[in-house]
Amino acid sequence: MAVSLLSYCRVAVVVAKYGHTIVERNRLRRQLRELVRLLLIPRLSGMDLIIRVLPSAYSVEFKELSEEIDRIRIQLMADSPGS
């Protein structure tokens, strides 16, 4: 996480193949981008984030990914200045 000079949140999602197919990688990346769009960006401002996916993310359900992104949001909101 880095504090940004911009008033809005920017997020990059990095998903390596880790021996999985491009189709699996793209599906995971699309799911994470949608969760970030819904759960992180509307609630955070003035920061740049890079989310790097671990190999274990390929084997979890969408609900678990959602819960993990929500935990990230809670942690970021607790750590952000002015909270």
PDB file with one MODEL, atoms N, CA, C and O in Angstrom:
MODEL        1
ATOM      1  N   MET A   1       0.839  -1.168   0.000  1.00  0.00           N
ATOM      2  CA  MET A   1       0.000   0.000   0.000  1.00  0.00           C
ATOM      3  C   MET A   1       0.888   1.235   0.000  1.00  0.00           C
ATOM      4  O   MET A   1       1.905   1.288   0.691  1.00  0.00           O
ATOM      5  N   ALA A   2       0.491   2.210  -0.774  1.00  0.00           N
ATOM      6  CA  ALA A   2       1.176   3.490  -0.812  1.00  0.00           C
ATOM      7  C   ALA A   2       0.138   4.599  -0.812  1.00  0.00           C
ATOM      8  O   ALA A   2      -0.907   4.497  -1.455  1.00  0.00           O
ATOM      9  N   VAL A   3       0.444   5.648  -0.086  1.00  0.00           N
ATOM     10  CA  VAL A   3      -0.434   6.805  -0.098  1.00  0.00           C
ATOM     11  C   VAL A   3      -0.277   7.480  -1.448  1.00  0.00           C
ATOM     12  O   VAL A   3       0.835   7.643  -1.951  1.00  0.00           O
ATOM     13  N   SER A   4      -1.405   7.870  -2.028  1.00  0.00           N
ATOM     14  CA  SER A   4      -1.409   8.459  -3.360  1.00  0.00           C
ATOM     15  C   SER A   4      -1.745   9.941  -3.276  1.00  0.00           C
ATOM     16  O   SER A   4      -2.429  10.381  -2.351  1.00  0.00           O
ATOM     17  N   LEU A   5      -1.271  10.688  -4.225  1.00  0.00           N
ATOM     18  CA  LEU A   5      -1.635  12.095  -4.321  1.00  0.00           C
ATOM     19  C   LEU A   5      -3.010  12.261  -4.955  1.00  0.00           C
ATOM     20  O   LEU A   5      -3.588  13.348  -4.925  1.00  0.00           O
ATOM     21  N   LEU A   6      -3.524  11.192  -5.523  1.00  0.00           N
ATOM     22  CA  LEU A   6      -4.845  11.222  -6.143  1.00  0.00           C
ATOM     23  C   LEU A   6      -5.918  11.046  -5.079  1.00  0.00           C
ATOM     24  O   LEU A   6      -5.648  10.501  -4.009  1.00  0.00           O
ATOM     25  N   SER A   7      -7.115  11.496  -5.361  1.00  0.00           N
ATOM     26  CA  SER A   7      -8.202  11.406  -4.384  1.00  0.00           C
ATOM     27  C   SER A   7      -8.922  10.057  -4.438  1.00  0.00           C
ATOM     28  O   SER A   7      -9.788   9.786  -3.606  1.00  0.00           O
ATOM     29  N   TYR A   8      -8.574   9.223  -5.397  1.00  0.00           N
ATOM     30  CA  TYR A   8      -9.246   7.939  -5.533  1.00  0.00           C
ATOM     31  C   TYR A   8      -8.254   6.793  -5.373  1.00  0.00           C
ATOM     32  O   TYR A   8      -7.039   6.991  -5.412  1.00  0.00           O
ATOM     33  N   CYS A   9      -8.791   5.604  -5.195  1.00  0.00           N
ATOM     34  CA  CYS A   9      -7.989   4.398  -4.976  1.00  0.00           C
ATOM     35  C   CYS A   9      -7.683   3.727  -6.309  1.00  0.00           C
ATOM     36  O   CYS A   9      -8.554   3.607  -7.170  1.00  0.00           O
ATOM     37  N   ARG A  10      -6.429   3.290  -6.468  1.00  0.00           N
ATOM     38  CA  ARG A  10      -6.042   2.503  -7.635  1.00  0.00           C
ATOM     39  C   ARG A  10      -5.523   1.161  -7.140  1.00  0.00           C
ATOM     40  O   ARG A  10      -4.802   1.096  -6.144  1.00  0.00           O
ATOM     41  N   VAL A  11      -5.894   0.085  -7.842  1.00  0.00           N
ATOM     42  CA  VAL A  11      -5.517  -1.263  -7.417  1.00  0.00           C
ATOM     43  C   VAL A  11      -5.000  -2.043  -8.620  1.00  0.00           C
ATOM     44  O   VAL A  11      -5.604  -2.025  -9.693  1.00  0.00           O
ATOM     45  N   ALA A  12      -3.882  -2.724  -8.428  1.00  0.00           N
ATOM     46  CA  ALA A  12      -3.356  -3.648  -9.431  1.00  0.00           C
ATOM     47  C   ALA A  12      -3.446  -5.057  -8.852  1.00  0.00           C
ATOM     48  O   ALA A  12      -3.115  -5.274  -7.686  1.00  0.00           O
ATOM     49  N   VAL A  13      -3.890  -6.010  -9.661  1.00  0.00           N
ATOM     50  CA  VAL A  13      -3.985  -7.402  -9.239  1.00  0.00           C
ATOM     51  C   VAL A  13      -2.981  -8.194 -10.065  1.00  0.00           C
ATOM     52  O   VAL A  13      -3.062  -8.217 -11.294  1.00  0.00           O
ATOM     53  N   VAL A  14      -2.036  -8.841  -9.394  1.00  0.00           N
ATOM     54  CA  VAL A  14      -0.994  -9.613 -10.056  1.00  0.00           C
ATOM     55  C   VAL A  14      -1.267 -11.095  -9.811  1.00  0.00           C
ATOM     56  O   VAL A  14      -1.255 -11.562  -8.673  1.00  0.00           O
ATOM     57  N   VAL A  15      -1.511 -11.822 -10.896  1.00  0.00           N
ATOM     58  CA  VAL A  15      -1.814 -13.247 -10.807  1.00  0.00           C
ATOM     59  C   VAL A  15      -0.820 -13.999 -11.693  1.00  0.00           C
ATOM     60  O   VAL A  15      -0.879 -13.905 -12.919  1.00  0.00           O
ATOM     61  N   ALA A  16       0.076 -14.732 -11.078  1.00  0.00           N
ATOM     62  CA  ALA A  16       1.027 -15.550 -11.836  1.00  0.00           C
ATOM     63  C   ALA A  16       0.373 -16.888 -12.181  1.00  0.00           C
ATOM     64  O   ALA A  16      -0.594 -17.298 -11.539  1.00  0.00           O
ATOM     65  N   LYS A  17       0.903 -17.556 -13.187  1.00  0.00           N
ATOM     66  CA  LYS A  17       0.304 -18.828 -13.622  1.00  0.00           C
ATOM     67  C   LYS A  17       0.516 -19.940 -12.597  1.00  0.00           C
ATOM     68  O   LYS A  17      -0.384 -20.754 -12.391  1.00  0.00           O
ATOM     69  N   TYR A  18       1.659 -19.995 -11.962  1.00  0.00           N
ATOM     70  CA  TYR A  18       1.966 -21.043 -10.973  1.00  0.00           C
ATOM     71  C   TYR A  18       1.624 -22.437 -11.505  1.00  0.00           C
ATOM     72  O   TYR A  18       1.130 -23.281 -10.757  1.00  0.00           O
ATOM     73  N   GLY A  19       1.880 -22.675 -12.775  1.00  0.00           N
ATOM     74  CA  GLY A  19       1.626 -23.990 -13.356  1.00  0.00           C
ATOM     75  C   GLY A  19       0.193 -24.217 -13.783  1.00  0.00           C
ATOM     76  O   GLY A  19      -0.142 -25.320 -14.215  1.00  0.00           O
ATOM     77  N   HIS A  20      -0.658 -23.228 -13.681  1.00  0.00           N
ATOM     78  CA  HIS A  20      -2.053 -23.343 -14.102  1.00  0.00           C
ATOM     79  C   HIS A  20      -2.194 -22.830 -15.525  1.00  0.00           C
ATOM     80  O   HIS A  20      -1.289 -22.188 -16.058  1.00  0.00           O
ATOM     81  N   THR A  21      -3.323 -23.115 -16.126  1.00  0.00           N
ATOM     82  CA  THR A  21      -3.553 -22.683 -17.498  1.00  0.00           C
ATOM     83  C   THR A  21      -3.894 -21.192 -17.536  1.00  0.00           C
ATOM     84  O   THR A  21      -4.237 -20.590 -16.519  1.00  0.00           O
ATOM     85  N   ILE A  22      -3.790 -20.618 -18.726  1.00  0.00           N
ATOM     86  CA  ILE A  22      -4.154 -19.217 -18.926  1.00  0.00           C
ATOM     87  C   ILE A  22      -5.631 -19.000 -18.611  1.00  0.00           C
ATOM     88  O   ILE A  22      -6.004 -17.958 -18.071  1.00  0.00           O
ATOM     89  N   VAL A  23      -6.463 -19.968 -18.942  1.00  0.00           N
ATOM     90  CA  VAL A  23      -7.898 -19.862 -18.662  1.00  0.00           C
ATOM     91  C   VAL A  23      -8.134 -19.752 -17.160  1.00  0.00           C
ATOM     92  O   VAL A  23      -8.910 -18.907 -16.714  1.00  0.00           O
ATOM     93  N   GLU A  24      -7.473 -20.597 -16.381  1.00  0.00           N
ATOM     94  CA  GLU A  24      -7.612 -20.544 -14.913  1.00  0.00           C
ATOM     95  C   GLU A  24      -7.095 -19.222 -14.364  1.00  0.00           C
ATOM     96  O   GLU A  24      -7.702 -18.621 -13.479  1.00  0.00           O
ATOM     97  N   ARG A  25      -5.967 -18.781 -14.903  1.00  0.00           N
ATOM     98  CA  ARG A  25      -5.380 -17.513 -14.453  1.00  0.00           C
ATOM     99  C   ARG A  25      -6.318 -16.344 -14.739  1.00  0.00           C
ATOM    100  O   ARG A  25      -6.539 -15.499 -13.872  1.00  0.00           O
ATOM    101  N   ASN A  26      -6.859 -16.294 -15.932  1.00  0.00           N
ATOM    102  CA  ASN A  26      -7.747 -15.198 -16.301  1.00  0.00           C
ATOM    103  C   ASN A  26      -9.042 -15.223 -15.494  1.00  0.00           C
ATOM    104  O   ASN A  26      -9.563 -14.168 -15.130  1.00  0.00           O
ATOM    105  N   ARG A  27      -9.568 -16.417 -15.210  1.00  0.00           N
ATOM    106  CA  ARG A  27     -10.783 -16.524 -14.401  1.00  0.00           C
ATOM    107  C   ARG A  27     -10.534 -15.975 -13.002  1.00  0.00           C
ATOM    108  O   ARG A  27     -11.345 -15.207 -12.484  1.00  0.00           O
ATOM    109  N   LEU A  28      -9.426 -16.361 -12.391  1.00  0.00           N
ATOM    110  CA  LEU A  28      -9.081 -15.881 -11.058  1.00  0.00           C
ATOM    111  C   LEU A  28      -8.866 -14.366 -11.073  1.00  0.00           C
ATOM    112  O   LEU A  28      -9.324 -13.659 -10.175  1.00  0.00           O
ATOM    113  N   ARG A  29      -8.179 -13.885 -12.077  1.00  0.00           N
ATOM    114  CA  ARG A  29      -7.930 -12.446 -12.186  1.00  0.00           C
ATOM    115  C   ARG A  29      -9.235 -11.662 -12.350  1.00  0.00           C
ATOM    116  O   ARG A  29      -9.405 -10.614 -11.726  1.00  0.00           O
ATOM    117  N   ARG A  30     -10.147 -12.152 -13.173  1.00  0.00           N
ATOM    118  CA  ARG A  30     -11.447 -11.486 -13.344  1.00  0.00           C
ATOM    119  C   ARG A  30     -12.250 -11.476 -12.044  1.00  0.00           C
ATOM    120  O   ARG A  30     -12.869 -10.469 -11.700  1.00  0.00           O
ATOM    121  N   GLN A  31     -12.237 -12.589 -11.329  1.00  0.00           N
ATOM    122  CA  GLN A  31     -12.954 -12.656 -10.052  1.00  0.00           C
ATOM    123  C   GLN A  31     -12.388 -11.639  -9.059  1.00  0.00           C
ATOM    124  O   GLN A  31     -13.137 -10.922  -8.395  1.00  0.00           O
ATOM    125  N   LEU A  32     -11.079 -11.587  -8.967  1.00  0.00           N
ATOM    126  CA  LEU A  32     -10.457 -10.659  -8.022  1.00  0.00           C
ATOM    127  C   LEU A  32     -10.688  -9.207  -8.421  1.00  0.00           C
ATOM    128  O   LEU A  32     -10.936  -8.362  -7.561  1.00  0.00           O
ATOM    129  N   ARG A  33     -10.611  -8.910  -9.706  1.00  0.00           N
ATOM    130  CA  ARG A  33     -10.870  -7.533 -10.149  1.00  0.00           C
ATOM    131  C   ARG A  33     -12.293  -7.107  -9.827  1.00  0.00           C
ATOM    132  O   ARG A  33     -12.523  -5.958  -9.450  1.00  0.00           O
ATOM    133  N   GLU A  34     -13.252  -8.015  -9.969  1.00  0.00           N
ATOM    134  CA  GLU A  34     -14.642  -7.704  -9.646  1.00  0.00           C
ATOM    135  C   GLU A  34     -14.801  -7.471  -8.134  1.00  0.00           C
ATOM    136  O   GLU A  34     -15.492  -6.538  -7.725  1.00  0.00           O
ATOM    137  N   LEU A  35     -14.179  -8.296  -7.322  1.00  0.00           N
ATOM    138  CA  LEU A  35     -14.249  -8.103  -5.871  1.00  0.00           C
ATOM    139  C   LEU A  35     -13.601  -6.790  -5.449  1.00  0.00           C
ATOM    140  O   LEU A  35     -14.124  -6.087  -4.584  1.00  0.00           O
ATOM    141  N   VAL A  36     -12.479  -6.460  -6.048  1.00  0.00           N
ATOM    142  CA  VAL A  36     -11.811  -5.186  -5.754  1.00  0.00           C
ATOM    143  C   VAL A  36     -12.716  -4.031  -6.160  1.00  0.00           C
ATOM    144  O   VAL A  36     -12.833  -3.047  -5.430  1.00  0.00           O
ATOM    145  N   ARG A  37     -13.355  -4.143  -7.315  1.00  0.00           N
ATOM    146  CA  ARG A  37     -14.248  -3.087  -7.795  1.00  0.00           C
ATOM    147  C   ARG A  37     -15.421  -2.881  -6.846  1.00  0.00           C
ATOM    148  O   ARG A  37     -15.834  -1.747  -6.602  1.00  0.00           O
ATOM    149  N   LEU A  38     -15.955  -3.971  -6.311  1.00  0.00           N
ATOM    150  CA  LEU A  38     -17.125  -3.877  -5.442  1.00  0.00           C
ATOM    151  C   LEU A  38     -16.791  -3.575  -3.983  1.00  0.00           C
ATOM    152  O   LEU A  38     -17.508  -2.819  -3.329  1.00  0.00           O
ATOM    153  N   LEU A  39     -15.711  -4.158  -3.471  1.00  0.00           N
ATOM    154  CA  LEU A  39     -15.441  -4.094  -2.033  1.00  0.00           C
ATOM    155  C   LEU A  39     -14.367  -3.101  -1.611  1.00  0.00           C
ATOM    156  O   LEU A  39     -14.452  -2.542  -0.518  1.00  0.00           O
ATOM    157  N   LEU A  40     -13.371  -2.867  -2.436  1.00  0.00           N
ATOM    158  CA  LEU A  40     -12.264  -2.000  -2.026  1.00  0.00           C
ATOM    159  C   LEU A  40     -12.378  -0.578  -2.549  1.00  0.00           C
ATOM    160  O   LEU A  40     -12.366   0.377  -1.773  1.00  0.00           O
ATOM    161  N   ILE A  41     -12.486  -0.442  -3.834  1.00  0.00           N
ATOM    162  CA  ILE A  41     -12.413   0.889  -4.453  1.00  0.00           C
ATOM    163  C   ILE A  41     -13.463   1.864  -3.913  1.00  0.00           C
ATOM    164  O   ILE A  41     -13.122   3.016  -3.644  1.00  0.00           O
ATOM    165  N   PRO A  42     -14.730   1.452  -3.741  1.00  0.00           N
ATOM    166  CA  PRO A  42     -15.714   2.429  -3.237  1.00  0.00           C
ATOM    167  C   PRO A  42     -15.453   2.890  -1.806  1.00  0.00           C
ATOM    168  O   PRO A  42     -15.906   3.967  -1.420  1.00  0.00           O
ATOM    169  N   ARG A  43     -14.740   2.104  -1.020  1.00  0.00           N
ATOM    170  CA  ARG A  43     -14.571   2.408   0.401  1.00  0.00           C
ATOM    171  C   ARG A  43     -13.215   3.001   0.757  1.00  0.00           C
ATOM    172  O   ARG A  43     -13.016   3.469   1.878  1.00  0.00           O
ATOM    173  N   LEU A  44     -12.301   2.983  -0.169  1.00  0.00           N
ATOM    174  CA  LEU A  44     -10.957   3.487   0.098  1.00  0.00           C
ATOM    175  C   LEU A  44     -10.656   4.644  -0.833  1.00  0.00           C
ATOM    176  O   LEU A  44     -11.137   4.673  -1.966  1.00  0.00           O
ATOM    177  N   SER A  45      -9.877   5.583  -0.374  1.00  0.00           N
ATOM    178  CA  SER A  45      -9.491   6.694  -1.242  1.00  0.00           C
ATOM    179  C   SER A  45      -8.060   7.091  -0.950  1.00  0.00           C
ATOM    180  O   SER A  45      -7.550   6.877   0.150  1.00  0.00           O
ATOM    181  N   GLY A  46      -7.426   7.670  -1.944  1.00  0.00           N
ATOM    182  CA  GLY A  46      -6.087   8.209  -1.770  1.00  0.00           C
ATOM    183  C   GLY A  46      -5.000   7.186  -1.510  1.00  0.00           C
ATOM    184  O   GLY A  46      -4.033   7.477  -0.807  1.00  0.00           O
ATOM    185  N   MET A  47      -5.144   5.976  -2.073  1.00  0.00           N
ATOM    186  CA  MET A  47      -4.080   4.986  -1.916  1.00  0.00           C
ATOM    187  C   MET A  47      -3.945   4.142  -3.166  1.00  0.00           C
ATOM    188  O   MET A  47      -4.900   3.948  -3.919  1.00  0.00           O
ATOM    189  N   ASP A  48      -2.739   3.647  -3.367  1.00  0.00           N
ATOM    190  CA  ASP A  48      -2.442   2.727  -4.452  1.00  0.00           C
ATOM    191  C   ASP A  48      -2.134   1.368  -3.834  1.00  0.00           C
ATOM    192  O   ASP A  48      -1.333   1.281  -2.903  1.00  0.00           O
ATOM    193  N   LEU A  49      -2.755   0.314  -4.337  1.00  0.00           N
ATOM    194  CA  LEU A  49      -2.577  -1.034  -3.803  1.00  0.00           C
ATOM    195  C   LEU A  49      -2.114  -1.977  -4.896  1.00  0.00           C
ATOM    196  O   LEU A  49      -2.505  -1.844  -6.056  1.00  0.00           O
ATOM    197  N   ILE A  50      -1.286  -2.921  -4.517  1.00  0.00           N
ATOM    198  CA  ILE A  50      -0.926  -4.028  -5.392  1.00  0.00           C
ATOM    199  C   ILE A  50      -1.285  -5.299  -4.642  1.00  0.00           C
ATOM    200  O   ILE A  50      -0.790  -5.542  -3.541  1.00  0.00           O
ATOM    201  N   ILE A  51      -2.143  -6.104  -5.239  1.00  0.00           N
ATOM    202  CA  ILE A  51      -2.522  -7.377  -4.644  1.00  0.00           C
ATOM    203  C   ILE A  51      -1.842  -8.467  -5.440  1.00  0.00           C
ATOM    204  O   ILE A  51      -2.106  -8.641  -6.630  1.00  0.00           O
ATOM    205  N   ARG A  52      -0.964  -9.202  -4.778  1.00  0.00           N
ATOM    206  CA  ARG A  52      -0.259 -10.310  -5.424  1.00  0.00           C
ATOM    207  C   ARG A  52      -0.871 -11.608  -4.927  1.00  0.00           C
ATOM    208  O   ARG A  52      -0.947 -11.848  -3.722  1.00  0.00           O
ATOM    209  N   VAL A  53      -1.300 -12.427  -5.841  1.00  0.00           N
ATOM    210  CA  VAL A  53      -2.026 -13.648  -5.523  1.00  0.00           C
ATOM    211  C   VAL A  53      -1.048 -14.789  -5.245  1.00  0.00           C
ATOM    212  O   VAL A  53      -0.061 -14.970  -5.958  1.00  0.00           O
ATOM    213  N   LEU A  54      -1.343 -15.545  -4.203  1.00  0.00           N
ATOM    214  CA  LEU A  54      -0.554 -16.730  -3.866  1.00  0.00           C
ATOM    215  C   LEU A  54      -1.095 -17.935  -4.634  1.00  0.00           C
ATOM    216  O   LEU A  54      -2.248 -17.920  -5.066  1.00  0.00           O
ATOM    217  N   PRO A  55      -0.287 -18.971  -4.809  1.00  0.00           N
ATOM    218  CA  PRO A  55      -0.753 -20.158  -5.555  1.00  0.00           C
ATOM    219  C   PRO A  55      -2.006 -20.789  -4.947  1.00  0.00           C
ATOM    220  O   PRO A  55      -2.813 -21.365  -5.677  1.00  0.00           O
ATOM    221  N   SER A  56      -2.183 -20.696  -3.659  1.00  0.00           N
ATOM    222  CA  SER A  56      -3.345 -21.307  -3.004  1.00  0.00           C
ATOM    223  C   SER A  56      -4.662 -20.663  -3.429  1.00  0.00           C
ATOM    224  O   SER A  56      -5.717 -21.270  -3.245  1.00  0.00           O
ATOM    225  N   ALA A  57      -4.637 -19.465  -3.987  1.00  0.00           N
ATOM    226  CA  ALA A  57      -5.861 -18.783  -4.414  1.00  0.00           C
ATOM    227  C   ALA A  57      -6.566 -19.527  -5.539  1.00  0.00           C
ATOM    228  O   ALA A  57      -7.776 -19.388  -5.712  1.00  0.00           O
ATOM    229  N   TYR A  58      -5.824 -20.311  -6.300  1.00  0.00           N
ATOM    230  CA  TYR A  58      -6.431 -21.057  -7.394  1.00  0.00           C
ATOM    231  C   TYR A  58      -7.410 -22.120  -6.898  1.00  0.00           C
ATOM    232  O   TYR A  58      -8.313 -22.516  -7.636  1.00  0.00           O
ATOM    233  N   SER A  59      -7.248 -22.579  -5.678  1.00  0.00           N
ATOM    234  CA  SER A  59      -8.070 -23.690  -5.189  1.00  0.00           C
ATOM    235  C   SER A  59      -9.213 -23.261  -4.270  1.00  0.00           C
ATOM    236  O   SER A  59      -9.910 -24.119  -3.731  1.00  0.00           O
ATOM    237  N   VAL A  60      -9.421 -21.976  -4.080  1.00  0.00           N
ATOM    238  CA  VAL A  60     -10.487 -21.534  -3.186  1.00  0.00           C
ATOM    239  C   VAL A  60     -11.715 -21.091  -3.971  1.00  0.00           C
ATOM    240  O   VAL A  60     -11.627 -20.715  -5.140  1.00  0.00           O
ATOM    241  N   GLU A  61     -12.851 -21.144  -3.303  1.00  0.00           N
ATOM    242  CA  GLU A  61     -14.118 -20.726  -3.893  1.00  0.00           C
ATOM    243  C   GLU A  61     -14.225 -19.201  -3.917  1.00  0.00           C
ATOM    244  O   GLU A  61     -13.494 -18.504  -3.213  1.00  0.00           O
ATOM    245  N   PHE A  62     -15.145 -18.699  -4.735  1.00  0.00           N
ATOM    246  CA  PHE A  62     -15.368 -17.259  -4.864  1.00  0.00           C
ATOM    247  C   PHE A  62     -15.717 -16.631  -3.515  1.00  0.00           C
ATOM    248  O   PHE A  62     -15.267 -15.525  -3.212  1.00  0.00           O
ATOM    249  N   LYS A  63     -16.506 -17.320  -2.713  1.00  0.00           N
ATOM    250  CA  LYS A  63     -16.905 -16.797  -1.400  1.00  0.00           C
ATOM    251  C   LYS A  63     -15.681 -16.577  -0.515  1.00  0.00           C
ATOM    252  O   LYS A  63     -15.603 -15.569   0.186  1.00  0.00           O
ATOM    253  N   GLU A  64     -14.735 -17.497  -0.538  1.00  0.00           N
ATOM    254  CA  GLU A  64     -13.511 -17.348   0.249  1.00  0.00           C
ATOM    255  C   GLU A  64     -12.666 -16.172  -0.253  1.00  0.00           C
ATOM    256  O   GLU A  64     -12.088 -15.432   0.543  1.00  0.00           O
ATOM    257  N   LEU A  65     -12.600 -16.007  -1.573  1.00  0.00           N
ATOM    258  CA  LEU A  65     -11.889 -14.851  -2.129  1.00  0.00           C
ATOM    259  C   LEU A  65     -12.543 -13.556  -1.660  1.00  0.00           C
ATOM    260  O   LEU A  65     -11.858 -12.597  -1.305  1.00  0.00           O
ATOM    261  N   SER A  66     -13.866 -13.535  -1.663  1.00  0.00           N
ATOM    262  CA  SER A  66     -14.601 -12.367  -1.213  1.00  0.00           C
ATOM    263  C   SER A  66     -14.310 -12.057   0.252  1.00  0.00           C
ATOM    264  O   SER A  66     -14.106 -10.898   0.614  1.00  0.00           O
ATOM    265  N   GLU A  67     -14.291 -13.076   1.085  1.00  0.00           N
ATOM    266  CA  GLU A  67     -13.998 -12.886   2.508  1.00  0.00           C
ATOM    267  C   GLU A  67     -12.577 -12.361   2.710  1.00  0.00           C
ATOM    268  O   GLU A  67     -12.336 -11.517   3.574  1.00  0.00           O
ATOM    269  N   GLU A  68     -11.647 -12.862   1.913  1.00  0.00           N
ATOM    270  CA  GLU A  68     -10.257 -12.411   2.035  1.00  0.00           C
ATOM    271  C   GLU A  68     -10.106 -10.949   1.607  1.00  0.00           C
ATOM    272  O   GLU A  68      -9.400 -10.184   2.265  1.00  0.00           O
ATOM    273  N   ILE A  69     -10.752 -10.561   0.526  1.00  0.00           N
ATOM    274  CA  ILE A  69     -10.710  -9.163   0.081  1.00  0.00           C
ATOM    275  C   ILE A  69     -11.349  -8.265   1.137  1.00  0.00           C
ATOM    276  O   ILE A  69     -10.875  -7.156   1.383  1.00  0.00           O
ATOM    277  N   ASP A  70     -12.418  -8.742   1.757  1.00  0.00           N
ATOM    278  CA  ASP A  70     -13.055  -7.959   2.815  1.00  0.00           C
ATOM    279  C   ASP A  70     -12.128  -7.809   4.021  1.00  0.00           C
ATOM    280  O   ASP A  70     -12.098  -6.748   4.646  1.00  0.00           O
ATOM    281  N   ARG A  71     -11.372  -8.858   4.355  1.00  0.00           N
ATOM    282  CA  ARG A  71     -10.383  -8.754   5.456  1.00  0.00           C
ATOM    283  C   ARG A  71      -9.298  -7.732   5.101  1.00  0.00           C
ATOM    284  O   ARG A  71      -8.845  -6.975   5.959  1.00  0.00           O
ATOM    285  N   ILE A  72      -8.893  -7.717   3.844  1.00  0.00           N
ATOM    286  CA  ILE A  72      -7.911  -6.724   3.402  1.00  0.00           C
ATOM    287  C   ILE A  72      -8.477  -5.318   3.572  1.00  0.00           C
ATOM    288  O   ILE A  72      -7.787  -4.418   4.049  1.00  0.00           O
ATOM    289  N   ARG A  73      -9.743  -5.133   3.176  1.00  0.00           N
ATOM    290  CA  ARG A  73     -10.394  -3.822   3.318  1.00  0.00           C
ATOM    291  C   ARG A  73     -10.428  -3.372   4.779  1.00  0.00           C
ATOM    292  O   ARG A  73     -10.109  -2.223   5.083  1.00  0.00           O
ATOM    293  N   ILE A  74     -10.810  -4.270   5.676  1.00  0.00           N
ATOM    294  CA  ILE A  74     -10.873  -3.932   7.095  1.00  0.00           C
ATOM    295  C   ILE A  74      -9.502  -3.540   7.610  1.00  0.00           C
ATOM    296  O   ILE A  74      -9.370  -2.561   8.345  1.00  0.00           O
ATOM    297  N   GLN A  75      -8.474  -4.297   7.228  1.00  0.00           N
ATOM    298  CA  GLN A  75      -7.106  -3.996   7.664  1.00  0.00           C
ATOM    299  C   GLN A  75      -6.641  -2.653   7.122  1.00  0.00           C
ATOM    300  O   GLN A  75      -6.027  -1.869   7.846  1.00  0.00           O
ATOM    301  N   LEU A  76      -6.926  -2.385   5.869  1.00  0.00           N
ATOM    302  CA  LEU A  76      -6.507  -1.105   5.262  1.00  0.00           C
ATOM    303  C   LEU A  76      -7.213   0.067   5.913  1.00  0.00           C
ATOM    304  O   LEU A  76      -6.602   1.109   6.146  1.00  0.00           O
ATOM    305  N   MET A  77      -8.489  -0.092   6.209  1.00  0.00           N
ATOM    306  CA  MET A  77      -9.230   0.992   6.849  1.00  0.00           C
ATOM    307  C   MET A  77      -8.710   1.244   8.269  1.00  0.00           C
ATOM    308  O   MET A  77      -8.695   2.386   8.727  1.00  0.00           O
ATOM    309  N   ALA A  78      -8.289   0.191   8.961  1.00  0.00           N
ATOM    310  CA  ALA A  78      -7.745   0.341  10.310  1.00  0.00           C
ATOM    311  C   ALA A  78      -6.372   1.003  10.278  1.00  0.00           C
ATOM    312  O   ALA A  78      -6.017   1.763  11.179  1.00  0.00           O
ATOM    313  N   ASP A  79      -5.594   0.703   9.218  1.00  0.00           N
ATOM    314  CA  ASP A  79      -4.231   1.236   9.111  1.00  0.00           C
ATOM    315  C   ASP A  79      -4.156   2.603   8.456  1.00  0.00           C
ATOM    316  O   ASP A  79      -3.119   3.264   8.522  1.00  0.00           O
ATOM    317  N   SER A  80      -5.243   3.040   7.822  1.00  0.00           N
ATOM    318  CA  SER A  80      -5.175   4.293   7.064  1.00  0.00           C
ATOM    319  C   SER A  80      -5.102   5.490   8.000  1.00  0.00           C
ATOM    320  O   SER A  80      -5.694   5.478   9.079  1.00  0.00           O
ATOM    321  N   PRO A  81      -4.376   6.526   7.587  1.00  0.00           N
ATOM    322  CA  PRO A  81      -4.265   7.719   8.408  1.00  0.00           C
ATOM    323  C   PRO A  81      -5.626   8.390   8.553  1.00  0.00           C
ATOM    324  O   PRO A  81      -6.431   8.414   7.622  1.00  0.00           O
ATOM    325  N   GLY A  82      -5.858   8.925   9.725  1.00  0.00           N
ATOM    326  CA  GLY A  82      -7.100   9.616   9.973  1.00  0.00           C
ATOM    327  C   GLY A  82      -8.220   8.719  10.442  1.00  0.00           C
ATOM    328  O   GLY A  82      -9.348   9.187  10.603  1.00  0.00           O
ATOM    329  N   SER A  83      -7.947   7.427  10.671  1.00  0.00           N
ATOM    330  CA  SER A  83      -9.006   6.550  11.147  1.00  0.00           C
ATOM    331  C   SER A  83      -8.930   6.361  12.634  1.00  0.00           C
ATOM    332  O   SER A  83      -9.753   5.647  13.208  1.00  0.00           O
TER     333      SER A  83
ENDMDL
END
